[in-house]
Amino acid sequence: MNLLHEQISALAKELRLPNLPDLWDACAQEAVEKQLSYGDFLCSVLKQEVSLKHEKVKNMYIKFAGFGTLKTIDGFNFSLSSVSRTQIEQLNTLAFIERKENVVFVGPSGTGKTHLAKALGYRATCSRIKVRFTTASDLMLQLSTAKRQNRLQTYFQRAIQPFRLLIIDEIGYMPFGGEEAKLFFEVIAKRYESGSVIVTTNLSFGQWTEAFNNDNALTVALLDRLLHHSHIVQIQGDSYRLREKRLSGSICLGSSLPKSNEKQLQPDQIWIGDL
């Protein structure tokens, strides 16, 4: 390592520009070849430094978000869905996050609710927005544990409030007990007009009372806060997963299987009746 490189490395460290020592030499050679001005050379180095820093932050946000499998809007098949492409593309601008609005995906299991929720979350992390993804059951387990250990406020401060977008998946698949319903209400109440929430659910809003311990007053108050500034995305249709299996011939659907057709099923086919 020559003296100039050592000096640049030391200065870059002082200025917290960790990538600059590895960037400047190649940029300098390019500047000579293209006869760039000193200003253009400096701008080129700094642009690459910023780009790498943004990429690092994005990857960190993706890791902390807890998406599991990453999903994108481009990977969603709108031709097989009742979802409005225009509505999703508008949400994909992330303006709803700037306005601290919510998004509610409502539809049967397997129709793409989680895919779209994750895709919007991923788009947000690419814009260096802090996102947290969790299922409703995992969230309730963590909240219940925190309350039992007398650190509920700490949990809210670290796991709920810092994120500009909180995604809660699968509301309604498992009913909440009385204490769990109150904790979930507290989550929505703390996020109200202070940060965006995306939720996915297989329940119509009229069925939410059943999921929240049949507490009508609590459910009404919860929905009032969740839906006040919200975009509701209704999804109709059959499960994509079952549809793919049906198209591949690995399952057969119907109300009953005529005896005349029983022997027509292949060994790898499954009869599961109507859905």
C-alpha positions as CSV (number, residue, x, y, z in Angstrom):
1,M,0.0,0.0,0.0
2,N,1.5,3.4,-1.0
3,L,1.5,6.5,1.1
4,L,-1.3,8.2,-1.0
5,H,-3.6,5.2,-0.5
6,E,-2.8,5.2,3.2
7,Q,-3.7,8.9,3.5
8,I,-6.9,8.5,1.5
9,S,-7.9,5.4,3.6
10,A,-7.3,7.4,6.9
11,L,-9.3,10.4,5.6
12,A,-12.1,8.1,4.4
13,K,-12.3,6.5,7.8
14,E,-12.5,9.9,9.5
15,L,-15.3,10.9,7.1
16,R,-17.0,7.6,7.5
17,L,-16.7,6.7,3.8
18,P,-15.8,3.0,4.1
19,N,-16.0,2.2,0.4
20,L,-13.9,5.1,-0.9
21,P,-10.5,3.5,-0.5
22,D,-11.6,0.7,-2.8
23,L,-13.3,3.0,-5.3
24,W,-11.1,6.0,-5.9
25,D,-8.3,4.2,-7.9
26,A,-10.6,2.8,-10.6
27,C,-12.5,6.2,-10.8
28,A,-9.1,8.0,-11.1
29,Q,-8.1,5.7,-14.0
30,E,-11.5,6.3,-15.7
31,A,-11.1,10.1,-15.2
32,V,-7.7,9.9,-17.0
33,E,-9.1,7.8,-19.8
34,K,-12.1,10.0,-20.4
35,Q,-10.2,13.3,-19.5
36,L,-12.7,14.1,-16.8
37,S,-12.4,17.2,-14.7
38,Y,-11.5,17.0,-11.0
39,G,-15.1,17.8,-10.2
40,D,-16.4,15.0,-12.4
41,F,-13.9,12.6,-10.8
42,L,-15.0,13.6,-7.3
43,C,-18.7,13.3,-8.2
44,S,-18.2,9.9,-9.7
45,V,-16.4,8.6,-6.5
46,L,-19.0,10.0,-4.2
47,K,-21.9,8.7,-6.3
48,Q,-20.5,5.2,-6.1
49,E,-19.9,5.6,-2.3
50,V,-23.5,6.7,-1.8
51,S,-24.9,3.9,-4.0
52,L,-23.0,1.2,-2.0
53,K,-24.1,2.8,1.3
54,H,-27.7,2.7,0.1
55,E,-27.4,-0.9,-1.0
56,K,-25.9,-1.8,2.4
57,V,-28.8,-0.1,4.3
58,K,-31.4,-1.7,2.0
59,N,-30.0,-5.2,2.6
60,M,-29.9,-4.5,6.4
61,Y,-33.5,-3.4,6.3
62,I,-34.5,-6.5,4.3
63,K,-32.8,-8.7,6.9
64,F,-34.4,-7.0,9.9
65,A,-37.9,-6.9,8.2
66,G,-38.2,-10.7,8.5
67,F,-39.9,-11.3,5.2
68,G,-38.7,-14.9,4.8
69,T,-39.3,-15.4,1.1
70,L,-39.0,-12.1,-0.8
71,K,-41.9,-11.2,-3.1
72,T,-42.2,-8.5,-5.7
73,I,-45.1,-6.8,-7.5
74,D,-43.6,-7.9,-10.8
75,G,-43.8,-11.5,-9.6
76,F,-47.6,-11.3,-9.0
77,N,-49.8,-12.7,-11.7
78,F,-52.6,-10.2,-12.1
79,S,-54.1,-12.2,-15.0
80,L,-55.2,-14.8,-12.4
81,S,-56.4,-12.4,-9.8
82,S,-59.4,-10.1,-9.3
83,V,-57.0,-7.5,-7.8
84,S,-56.9,-4.1,-9.6
85,R,-53.4,-3.6,-11.0
86,T,-54.0,0.1,-10.9
87,Q,-54.7,0.1,-7.2
88,I,-51.6,-2.0,-6.4
89,E,-49.4,0.2,-8.6
90,Q,-50.7,3.2,-6.7
91,L,-49.9,1.6,-3.4
92,N,-46.4,0.6,-4.8
93,T,-45.6,4.4,-5.0
94,L,-45.5,4.2,-1.2
95,A,-47.4,7.4,-0.9
96,F,-49.6,5.7,1.7
97,I,-46.6,5.4,4.0
98,E,-45.8,9.1,3.7
99,R,-49.5,9.8,4.6
100,K,-49.4,7.2,7.5
101,E,-52.3,5.3,6.0
102,N,-53.1,1.6,6.2
103,V,-53.7,-1.2,3.7
104,V,-56.0,-4.1,4.4
105,F,-56.0,-7.2,2.1
106,V,-59.2,-9.2,2.4
107,G,-59.8,-12.5,0.7
108,P,-59.7,-16.3,0.9
109,S,-56.6,-18.3,1.7
110,G,-54.1,-18.6,-1.1
111,T,-55.3,-15.7,-3.3
112,G,-52.1,-13.6,-3.0
113,K,-52.7,-11.4,0.1
114,T,-49.4,-12.3,1.7
115,H,-47.5,-12.0,-1.6
116,L,-48.8,-8.4,-2.2
117,A,-48.2,-7.4,1.5
118,K,-44.6,-8.7,1.3
119,A,-44.1,-7.1,-2.1
120,L,-45.1,-3.6,-0.8
121,G,-42.9,-4.2,2.3
122,Y,-39.9,-5.1,0.0
123,R,-40.5,-2.0,-2.1
124,A,-40.4,0.1,1.1
125,T,-37.2,-1.5,2.3
126,C,-35.7,-0.7,-1.2
127,S,-36.5,2.9,-0.4
128,R,-34.7,2.6,2.9
129,I,-37.9,2.6,4.9
130,K,-37.9,0.5,8.1
131,V,-40.4,-2.4,7.8
132,R,-41.3,-5.2,10.1
133,F,-43.2,-8.3,8.9
134,T,-44.9,-10.7,11.3
135,T,-47.8,-13.1,11.5
136,A,-50.7,-12.3,13.9
137,S,-50.0,-15.4,15.9
138,D,-46.3,-14.6,16.3
139,L,-47.1,-11.1,17.3
140,M,-49.5,-12.2,19.9
141,L,-47.0,-14.7,21.3
142,Q,-44.4,-12.0,21.6
143,L,-46.8,-9.5,23.2
144,S,-48.1,-12.0,25.7
145,T,-44.5,-13.0,26.7
146,A,-43.5,-9.3,27.0
147,K,-46.5,-8.6,29.2
148,R,-45.9,-11.6,31.4
149,Q,-42.3,-10.5,31.9
150,N,-43.3,-6.9,32.7
151,R,-41.6,-5.4,29.7
152,L,-44.5,-4.6,27.4
153,Q,-43.6,-0.9,27.0
154,T,-40.0,-1.9,26.1
155,Y,-41.4,-4.3,23.4
156,F,-43.6,-1.5,22.0
157,Q,-40.7,0.9,21.9
158,R,-38.4,-1.6,20.1
159,A,-40.6,-3.8,18.0
160,I,-43.7,-1.8,17.1
161,Q,-43.2,2.0,17.1
162,P,-39.8,2.4,15.4
163,F,-41.0,1.0,12.1
164,R,-42.7,3.2,9.5
165,L,-44.5,0.1,8.1
166,L,-45.8,-2.8,10.2
167,I,-47.1,-5.8,8.3
168,I,-49.3,-8.2,10.2
169,D,-50.2,-11.4,8.3
170,E,-53.0,-13.9,8.7
171,I,-55.4,-12.1,11.0
172,G,-58.4,-14.4,11.7
173,Y,-56.8,-17.8,11.1
174,M,-56.5,-18.3,14.9
175,P,-59.0,-16.5,17.3
176,F,-57.6,-14.3,20.0
177,G,-58.3,-14.7,23.7
178,G,-59.5,-11.8,25.7
179,E,-56.1,-10.6,26.8
180,E,-54.6,-11.1,23.3
181,A,-57.5,-9.1,21.7
182,K,-56.7,-6.2,24.1
183,L,-53.0,-6.4,23.2
184,F,-53.7,-6.4,19.5
185,F,-56.0,-3.4,20.0
186,E,-53.1,-1.6,21.7
187,V,-50.8,-2.2,18.8
188,I,-53.3,-0.7,16.3
189,A,-54.1,2.2,18.7
190,K,-50.4,3.0,19.1
191,R,-49.9,2.9,15.3
192,Y,-53.0,5.1,14.6
193,E,-51.9,8.2,12.6
194,S,-48.3,7.6,13.6
195,G,-47.3,4.8,11.2
196,S,-48.6,2.6,8.5
197,V,-50.0,-0.9,9.0
198,I,-50.6,-3.6,6.4
199,V,-52.8,-6.4,7.5
200,T,-54.0,-9.5,5.6
201,T,-57.1,-11.4,6.6
202,N,-59.4,-14.1,5.4
203,L,-62.4,-12.7,7.3
204,S,-64.9,-10.1,6.3
205,F,-65.1,-7.2,8.7
206,G,-68.4,-8.5,10.0
207,Q,-66.6,-11.6,11.2
208,W,-63.8,-9.9,13.1
209,T,-65.8,-9.9,16.4
210,E,-65.6,-13.7,16.4
211,A,-61.8,-13.5,16.0
212,F,-61.5,-11.0,18.9
213,N,-63.1,-13.0,21.7
214,N,-66.6,-11.8,20.7
215,D,-65.8,-8.4,22.2
216,N,-68.0,-6.2,20.0
217,A,-66.9,-2.9,21.6
218,L,-63.2,-3.6,21.3
219,T,-63.6,-4.9,17.7
220,V,-65.5,-1.8,16.6
221,A,-62.9,0.5,18.2
222,L,-60.1,-1.5,16.6
223,L,-61.7,-1.4,13.1
224,D,-62.5,2.3,13.6
225,R,-58.7,3.1,14.0
226,L,-57.5,0.6,11.4
227,L,-59.9,1.6,8.6
228,H,-60.1,5.4,9.2
229,H,-57.2,6.1,6.9
230,S,-57.0,2.9,4.8
231,H,-56.9,1.3,1.4
232,I,-59.0,-1.9,1.3
233,V,-58.0,-4.4,-1.3
234,Q,-60.7,-7.1,-1.8
235,I,-59.4,-10.3,-3.5
236,Q,-61.8,-12.9,-4.9
237,G,-61.2,-16.4,-6.3
238,D,-59.7,-19.7,-5.6
239,S,-56.3,-20.5,-4.0
240,Y,-53.4,-20.1,-6.4
241,R,-51.8,-23.1,-4.8
242,L,-54.8,-25.4,-5.3
243,R,-55.4,-24.0,-8.8
244,E,-51.8,-24.9,-9.8
245,K,-52.3,-28.4,-8.4
246,R,-55.6,-28.7,-10.3
247,L,-54.0,-27.5,-13.6
248,S,-51.2,-30.0,-13.1
249,G,-53.7,-32.8,-12.6
250,S,-52.5,-33.7,-9.1
251,I,-55.9,-32.9,-7.4
252,C,-59.5,-33.2,-8.5
253,L,-62.2,-30.9,-7.2
254,G,-66.0,-31.5,-7.0
255,S,-68.9,-32.2,-4.7
256,S,-68.6,-35.9,-5.2
257,L,-66.7,-38.4,-7.2
258,P,-68.9,-40.6,-9.4
259,K,-68.2,-44.2,-8.9
260,S,-67.7,-44.5,-12.7
261,N,-64.8,-42.2,-12.4
262,E,-63.1,-43.7,-9.3
263,K,-60.8,-45.8,-11.3
264,Q,-59.9,-42.9,-13.6
265,L,-57.9,-41.2,-10.8
266,Q,-54.1,-41.7,-11.2
267,P,-52.1,-42.9,-8.3
268,D,-50.6,-39.5,-7.7
269,Q,-54.0,-37.7,-7.8
270,I,-56.0,-36.6,-4.7
271,W,-59.7,-36.1,-4.5
272,I,-60.5,-33.3,-2.0
273,G,-64.1,-32.4,-2.8
274,D,-65.6,-28.9,-3.1
275,L,-63.8,-25.8,-1.6
